[in-house]
Amino acid sequence: MANPPSRRFTGSAREAAEAAFKSATTKPAAPAPAAKPAASLPAAREMVTLRLDRAVLEHFQQEGPGWQDRINLALRKAAGL
C-alpha cells in the first residue's frame, strides 16, 4: 500500500505568504487592443471619493435631492467647462 502524499508545506511560512501575495496582486496580461476602440460615453460619470467642508456639503444638500448634480454643475462652472 502506498503512503498518501503529505499535506504539509515544505517551504517556509514567509515563502508561502509571498507566493500568495504575488498571485493575488499580479495583474493579468492586458488583452489585445480591439480593432475599433469602443465609443466612450460623453456624459459618463465616474464614482470618486471627495472630502468637502461640512459647510459646503450642507449648502448643496439644503435644497434636497440632486445635491451631487449641483456640486458637479458648480465644479464644471468653476473649471470653465
C-alpha distances in whole Angstrom, upper triangle without the diagonal:
4,7,9,12,15,18,20,23,24,27,30,31,35,33,31,34,36,34,34,38,38,36,39,42,42,44,43,45,48,49,51,54,56,59,61,61,61,64,64,66,69,69,65,65,62,61,61,62,65,67,70,73,73,77,76,73,76,78,76,75,78,79,76,73,73,73,70,73,76,74,73,76,78,75,76,80,79,77,80,78
4,6,9,12,15,17,20,20,24,27,28,31,29,28,31,33,30,31,34,35,33,35,38,38,40,39,41,45,45,48,51,53,56,58,58,58,61,61,63,66,66,62,62,59,58,58,59,62,64,67,70,70,74,73,71,73,76,74,72,76,76,73,71,71,71,68,70,73,71,70,73,75,72,73,77,76,74,77,75
4,6,9,12,14,17,17,21,24,25,28,26,25,28,30,28,28,32,32,31,33,36,36,39,38,40,44,44,47,51,52,55,57,57,57,60,60,61,65,65,61,60,57,56,56,56,60,61,65,67,68,71,71,68,70,73,71,70,73,74,71,69,68,68,66,68,71,69,68,71,72,70,71,75,74,72,75,73
4,6,9,12,14,16,19,22,23,26,24,22,25,27,25,25,29,29,28,30,33,33,36,35,37,41,41,44,47,49,52,54,54,53,56,56,58,61,61,57,56,54,52,53,53,56,58,61,64,64,68,67,64,67,70,68,66,69,70,67,65,65,65,62,64,67,65,64,68,69,66,67,71,71,69,71,69
4,6,9,11,12,16,19,20,23,21,19,22,24,21,22,26,26,24,27,30,30,32,32,34,37,38,41,45,46,49,52,51,51,54,54,55,58,58,55,54,51,50,50,50,53,55,59,61,62,65,64,62,65,67,65,64,67,68,65,63,63,62,60,62,65,63,61,65,66,64,65,68,68,66,68,66
4,5,8,9,13,16,16,20,18,16,20,22,20,20,24,24,23,25,28,29,32,31,34,37,39,42,45,47,50,52,51,51,54,54,55,58,58,54,53,50,48,48,48,52,53,57,59,60,63,63,60,63,65,64,62,66,67,64,62,61,61,58,61,63,61,60,64,65,62,63,67,66,64,67,65
4,7,9,12,14,14,18,16,14,17,19,17,17,21,22,21,22,25,26,29,29,32,35,37,40,43,45,48,50,49,48,51,51,52,55,55,51,50,47,45,45,45,48,49,53,56,56,60,59,56,59,62,60,59,62,63,60,58,58,57,55,57,60,58,57,60,61,59,60,64,63,61,64,62
4,6,9,11,11,15,14,12,15,17,16,16,19,21,20,22,25,26,29,29,32,35,37,40,43,45,49,51,49,49,52,51,53,55,55,51,50,47,45,45,44,47,48,52,54,55,59,58,56,58,61,60,58,62,63,60,58,58,57,54,57,60,57,56,60,61,58,60,63,62,60,63,62
4,6,8,8,11,10,8,12,14,12,13,16,17,17,19,22,22,26,26,29,32,34,37,41,43,46,48,47,47,49,49,50,53,53,49,48,44,43,42,42,45,46,50,52,53,57,56,54,57,59,58,57,60,61,59,57,56,55,53,55,57,55,54,58,59,56,57,61,60,58,61,59
4,7,9,12,10,10,13,15,14,15,18,19,19,21,23,24,27,28,30,34,36,39,42,44,48,50,48,48,51,51,52,55,55,51,50,47,45,45,44,47,48,52,54,55,59,58,56,59,62,60,59,63,64,62,59,59,58,55,57,60,57,56,60,61,58,59,63,61,59,62,61
4,7,8,6,7,10,11,11,13,15,16,17,19,21,21,25,26,28,32,34,37,40,43,46,48,46,46,49,48,50,53,53,49,48,44,43,42,42,45,46,49,52,53,56,56,54,57,59,58,57,61,62,60,57,57,56,53,55,58,55,54,58,58,55,56,60,58,56,59,58
4,5,5,6,9,10,11,13,14,15,17,19,20,21,25,26,29,32,35,38,41,43,47,48,47,47,50,48,50,52,52,48,47,43,42,41,40,43,43,47,49,50,54,53,52,54,57,56,55,59,60,58,56,55,54,51,54,56,53,52,56,56,53,55,58,57,55,58,57
4,5,5,6,9,10,11,12,14,15,17,18,20,24,25,28,31,34,37,40,42,46,47,45,45,48,46,48,50,50,46,44,41,39,38,37,40,40,44,46,47,51,50,48,51,54,53,52,55,57,54,53,52,51,48,51,53,50,50,53,54,51,52,56,54,52,56,54
4,5,5,6,9,10,10,12,14,15,16,18,22,24,26,29,32,35,38,41,44,45,43,43,46,44,46,48,48,44,42,39,37,36,35,38,38,42,44,45,49,48,47,50,52,51,50,54,55,53,51,51,49,47,49,51,48,48,51,51,48,50,53,52,50,53,52
4,5,5,6,9,10,10,12,14,15,16,20,22,24,27,30,33,36,39,42,43,42,42,45,43,45,47,47,44,42,39,37,36,36,39,40,43,46,47,51,50,48,51,54,52,52,55,57,54,52,52,50,47,50,52,49,48,52,52,49,50,54,52,50,53,52
4,6,5,6,9,10,11,12,14,15,19,20,23,27,29,32,35,38,41,42,41,41,43,42,44,46,46,42,41,37,36,35,35,38,39,43,45,46,50,49,47,50,52,51,50,54,55,53,50,50,49,46,48,51,48,47,51,51,48,50,53,52,50,53,51
4,5,5,6,9,10,11,12,14,18,20,23,26,28,32,34,37,40,41,39,39,42,40,42,44,44,40,38,35,33,32,31,34,35,39,41,42,46,45,43,46,49,47,47,50,52,49,47,47,46,43,45,47,45,44,48,48,45,46,50,48,47,50,48
4,5,5,6,9,10,10,12,15,18,20,23,26,29,32,35,38,39,37,37,40,39,40,42,42,39,37,34,32,31,31,34,35,39,41,43,46,45,43,46,49,47,47,50,52,50,48,47,45,42,45,47,44,43,47,47,44,45,49,47,45,48,47
4,5,5,6,9,10,11,14,16,18,22,24,27,30,33,36,38,36,36,39,38,40,42,42,38,37,34,33,32,32,35,36,40,43,44,48,47,45,48,50,48,48,52,53,50,48,47,46,43,45,48,45,44,47,48,45,46,49,48,46,49,47
4,5,5,6,9,10,14,15,18,21,24,27,30,32,36,37,35,35,37,36,38,40,40,36,35,31,30,30,30,33,34,38,41,42,45,44,42,45,48,46,45,49,50,47,45,44,43,40,43,45,43,41,45,46,43,44,48,47,45,48,46
4,6,5,6,8,12,14,17,20,23,26,28,31,35,36,33,33,36,34,36,38,38,34,32,29,28,27,27,30,31,35,38,39,42,41,39,42,45,43,43,46,47,45,43,42,41,38,40,42,40,39,42,43,40,41,44,43,41,44,43
4,5,5,6,10,12,14,17,20,23,26,29,32,33,31,32,34,33,35,37,37,34,32,29,28,27,28,31,32,36,39,41,44,43,41,44,46,44,44,48,49,47,44,43,42,39,41,43,40,39,43,43,40,41,45,43,41,44,42
4,6,6,9,10,13,16,19,22,24,27,30,32,30,30,33,32,34,36,36,33,32,29,28,28,28,31,33,37,40,42,45,43,41,44,46,44,44,48,49,46,44,42,42,38,40,43,41,39,43,44,41,41,45,44,42,45,43
4,6,8,10,14,16,19,22,24,27,30,31,29,29,31,30,32,34,34,30,29,26,24,24,25,28,30,34,37,38,41,40,38,41,43,41,40,44,45,43,40,39,38,35,37,40,37,36,39,40,38,38,42,41,39,42,40
4,6,9,12,15,18,21,23,25,29,30,27,27,30,28,30,32,32,29,27,24,23,22,23,26,28,32,35,36,40,38,36,39,41,39,39,43,44,42,39,38,37,34,36,38,35,34,37,38,35,36,40,39,36,39,38
4,6,9,12,15,18,20,23,26,28,26,26,29,28,30,32,32,29,28,25,24,24,25,28,31,34,37,39,42,40,39,42,44,41,41,45,46,44,41,40,39,35,37,40,37,35,39,40,36,37,41,40,37,40,38
4,6,8,11,15,17,19,23,24,22,22,25,24,26,29,29,26,25,22,22,22,24,27,30,33,36,38,41,39,37,41,42,40,40,44,44,42,39,38,37,33,35,37,35,33,36,37,34,34,38,37,35,37,35
4,6,9,12,15,17,21,22,20,21,24,24,26,29,30,26,26,24,24,25,26,30,32,36,39,41,44,41,40,43,44,42,42,46,46,44,41,39,39,35,36,39,37,35,38,39,36,36,40,39,37,39,37
4,6,9,12,15,18,20,19,19,23,23,26,28,30,27,27,24,25,26,28,31,34,38,41,43,46,43,41,45,46,43,44,47,47,45,42,40,40,36,37,40,38,35,38,40,37,36,40,40,37,39,36
4,6,8,11,15,16,15,16,19,19,22,25,26,23,24,22,23,24,27,30,33,36,40,42,44,41,40,43,44,41,42,45,45,43,40,38,38,34,35,37,36,33,35,37,34,33,37,37,34,36,33
4,6,8,12,14,13,14,17,18,21,24,26,23,24,23,24,26,29,32,35,38,42,43,46,43,41,45,45,42,43,46,46,44,41,38,39,35,35,38,37,34,36,38,35,34,38,38,35,36,34
4,6,9,12,12,13,17,18,22,24,27,24,26,25,27,28,31,34,37,40,44,46,48,45,43,47,47,44,45,48,48,46,43,40,41,37,37,40,38,35,37,39,36,35,39,39,36,37,34
4,7,8,8,10,14,15,19,21,24,22,24,23,25,27,30,32,36,39,42,44,46,43,42,45,45,42,43,47,46,44,41,38,39,35,34,37,36,33,35,37,34,32,36,36,33,34,31
4,5,6,8,12,14,17,20,23,21,23,23,26,28,31,33,37,39,43,45,47,43,42,45,45,42,43,46,45,43,40,37,38,35,34,37,36,32,34,37,34,32,36,37,33,34,31
4,7,9,12,15,19,21,24,23,25,25,28,30,34,36,40,42,46,48,49,46,44,48,47,44,45,48,47,46,42,39,40,37,36,39,38,34,36,38,36,34,37,38,35,35,32
4,6,9,12,15,17,21,20,23,23,26,28,32,34,38,40,43,45,46,43,42,45,44,41,42,45,44,43,39,36,37,34,32,35,35,31,32,35,33,30,34,35,32,32,28
4,6,9,12,14,18,16,19,19,23,25,28,30,34,36,40,41,43,39,38,41,41,38,39,42,41,39,36,33,34,30,29,32,31,28,29,32,29,27,30,31,28,28,25
4,6,9,12,15,14,16,17,20,23,26,29,32,34,38,39,41,37,36,39,39,35,36,39,38,36,33,30,31,28,26,30,29,26,27,30,28,25,29,30,27,28,24
4,7,9,12,11,15,16,20,22,26,28,31,33,36,38,39,35,34,37,36,33,34,37,35,34,31,28,29,26,24,27,27,23,24,27,25,23,26,28,25,25,21
4,6,9,8,11,13,16,19,22,24,28,29,33,34,35,32,30,33,33,29,30,34,32,31,28,25,26,22,21,24,23,19,21,24,22,19,23,24,22,22,18
4,6,5,9,11,15,17,21,23,26,27,31,32,33,29,28,31,30,27,28,31,29,28,24,21,23,19,18,21,21,17,18,21,20,17,21,23,20,20,17
4,6,9,12,15,18,21,22,26,26,29,31,31,28,27,29,28,25,26,29,27,27,24,20,21,18,16,19,19,15,15,19,17,14,17,20,17,17,13
4,6,10,13,15,19,20,23,23,27,28,28,25,23,26,25,21,23,26,24,23,20,16,18,15,12,15,16,12,13,16,15,13,16,18,16,16,13
4,7,10,13,16,18,21,22,26,27,28,24,23,26,25,22,23,26,24,23,20,17,18,14,13,16,16,12,14,17,16,14,18,19,18,18,15
4,7,9,13,14,18,19,22,23,24,21,19,22,22,19,20,23,22,21,18,15,15,11,11,14,13,10,13,15,13,13,16,18,16,18,15
4,6,10,12,16,17,21,22,24,21,19,22,23,19,20,24,23,22,19,16,16,12,13,16,14,11,15,17,14,14,18,19,17,19,17
4,7,10,13,15,19,20,22,19,17,20,21,18,18,22,22,20,17,15,15,11,13,15,14,12,15,17,15,16,19,20,19,21,19
4,6,10,12,16,18,20,17,15,19,20,17,18,22,22,21,19,17,15,12,14,16,13,12,16,16,14,16,19,18,17,20,19
4,7,10,13,15,17,15,13,17,18,16,17,20,22,20,19,17,15,12,15,16,13,13,17,17,15,17,20,19,19,22,21
4,6,10,12,14,12,11,15,16,14,15,19,20,19,18,17,14,11,14,15,11,12,15,15,12,15,18,16,16,20,19
4,7,9,12,10,9,13,15,14,15,18,20,19,19,18,15,13,16,16,12,14,17,16,14,17,19,17,18,22,22
4,6,8,6,6,10,11,11,12,15,17,17,18,17,13,12,15,14,11,13,15,13,12,16,17,16,17,20,21
4,5,5,6,9,10,11,12,14,17,18,19,18,14,14,17,16,13,16,18,15,15,18,19,17,19,22,23
4,5,5,6,9,10,10,12,15,16,17,17,14,14,17,16,13,17,19,16,17,20,21,19,22,25,25
4,5,5,6,9,10,10,14,15,17,17,13,15,17,15,13,17,18,15,16,20,20,18,21,23,25
4,5,5,7,9,10,13,14,15,15,11,12,14,11,9,13,14,11,12,16,16,15,17,20,21
4,5,5,6,9,11,11,12,12,8,9,12,11,9,12,14,12,13,17,17,17,19,21,22
4,5,5,6,9,10,12,13,9,12,14,12,11,15,16,14,16,19,19,19,22,24,24
4,6,6,8,10,12,12,9,11,13,10,10,14,14,12,14,17,17,16,19,21,22
4,6,7,8,9,9,5,8,9,7,7,10,11,10,12,15,15,15,18,20,20
4,5,5,7,8,5,8,10,9,9,13,14,13,15,18,18,19,21,23,23
4,5,9,10,8,12,13,11,12,16,16,15,18,20,20,21,23,25,25
4,7,8,7,11,12,10,12,15,14,14,17,19,19,20,23,24,24
4,6,7,10,11,10,12,15,15,16,18,20,21,22,24,26,25
4,6,8,9,10,12,13,14,16,18,19,20,22,23,25,23
4,5,5,6,9,10,11,13,14,15,17,19,20,21,20
4,5,5,6,9,10,11,12,14,15,16,18,20,19
4,5,5,6,9,10,11,12,14,15,16,18,17
4,5,5,6,9,10,10,12,14,15,16,15
4,5,5,6,9,10,11,12,14,15,14
4,5,5,6,9,10,10,12,14,14
4,5,5,6,9,10,10,12,11
4,5,5,6,9,10,10,9
4,5,5,6,9,10,10
4,5,5,6,8,9
4,6,5,6,5
4,5,5,6
4,5,8
4,6
4
